[in-house]
Amino acid sequence: MKIQLSDNLKSQDILRRAGYGLVNDRFAKEESWSRRLGSAVYPRFHAYVSSQEINLHLDQKQASYKGYSAHGGEYDGEVVATEARRIIGIMEALIGGQTAALNPVPVKVKKGLWGRFLGV
């Protein structure tokens, strides 16, 4: 599924906000980002980034045969569409200046007994 980027946003900012990490693949011709769905490497969302476009798909498993890039990937479907809508929502929030809604609220750290007395 392809997502068009706005001219005033950087793809890396959007994907980092969405929880994606840069994939260091020396054989890839395009910049690649991924987001795991659990503790294992697969399944994962995988996105290739070109000039002003994110090409998103869901990798179900690793490539089966050495030398081939074929894998169990979904390029359409409800799961991929839901993730694309989530990324578009993040883009809209960044364009609208609603970055506070994307940033976590700072958590107050509880002080111990001496911290309460000494104000540390």
C-alpha positions in Angstrom: 0.0 0.0 0.0 1.4 3.3 -1.0 1.2 6.5 1.1 1.9 9.9 -0.4 4.0 12.2 1.9 3.4 15.9 2.4 6.1 18.2 1.1 6.8 19.8 4.4 7.3 16.5 6.4 10.3 14.1 6.5 9.6 10.4 6.2 12.0 9.6 9.0 10.1 11.8 11.4 6.7 10.2 10.6 8.1 6.6 10.8 9.9 7.2 14.0 6.7 8.6 15.6 4.9 5.6 14.3 7.3 3.2 16.1 9.4 2.2 13.1 13.2 1.6 13.1 15.6 1.9 10.3 16.6 -1.5 8.7 20.3 -1.7 7.8 20.3 -3.9 4.7 23.3 -3.6 2.5 21.5 -5.2 -0.4 18.5 -2.9 -0.4 18.3 -0.2 -3.0 15.8 1.9 -1.1 15.7 3.1 2.5 13.8 0.6 4.6 12.0 0.8 7.9 10.2 -1.9 10.0 7.9 -2.3 13.0 7.6 -5.6 14.8 4.2 -6.9 15.9 5.5 -8.9 18.8 8.8 -10.1 20.3 9.9 -12.1 17.3 11.3 -10.6 14.1 8.3 -11.7 12.1 5.5 -10.8 11.5 6.4 -7.1 11.0 5.3 -4.1 9.0 7.9 -3.2 6.5 8.1 0.2 4.6 10.3 1.2 1.7 10.7 5.0 1.4 11.3 6.7 -1.9 11.3 10.5 -2.6 7.8 11.3 -1.4 6.2 8.0 -0.9 6.0 5.2 1.7 5.4 1.7 0.3 4.0 -0.3 3.2 3.5 -4.1 3.5 3.3 -6.8 6.1 6.0 -9.4 6.2 4.6 -12.7 7.5 7.9 -14.6 7.4 11.5 -14.4 6.2 12.5 -15.2 2.6 12.4 -19.0 2.2 15.0 -19.5 -0.5 18.6 -18.2 -0.6 19.1 -15.6 -3.3 15.4 -14.9 -3.7 13.5 -12.0 -2.1 10.1 -13.8 -2.2 8.4 -13.9 1.2 5.0 -14.2 2.8 4.1 -10.6 2.4 0.7 -8.8 2.3 0.6 -5.6 0.3 -3.2 -5.1 0.7 -5.8 -6.2 3.2 -7.4 -4.9 6.3 -4.3 -5.1 8.6 -2.2 -3.1 6.2 -5.0 -0.6 5.6 -5.4 -0.1 9.3 -1.6 0.6 9.7 -1.7 2.9 6.7 -4.6 4.9 8.3 -2.5 5.1 11.6 0.5 6.5 9.7 -1.7 9.0 7.9 -3.2 10.1 11.2 0.3 10.8 12.5 1.1 12.8 9.4 -2.1 14.8 9.8 -1.3 15.5 13.5 2.2 16.7 12.6 0.9 19.0 9.9 -1.8 20.3 12.2 0.7 21.1 14.9 -0.9 18.6 17.4 2.5 17.1 18.4 1.5 17.3 22.1 -1.1 14.5 21.5 1.7 12.3 20.1 4.2 13.0 22.9 3.9 11.0 26.2 2.9 12.8 29.3 5.8 13.0 31.8 5.4 10.7 34.8 6.2 11.9 38.2 8.9 9.9 39.9 8.0 8.9 43.5 10.5 10.0 46.1 11.8 7.8 48.8 11.7 8.6 52.5 14.9 10.7 52.4 13.9 12.4 49.2 10.8 13.7 50.8 12.7 15.1 53.8 15.6 16.5 51.9 13.6 17.6 48.9 16.0 15.8 46.5 
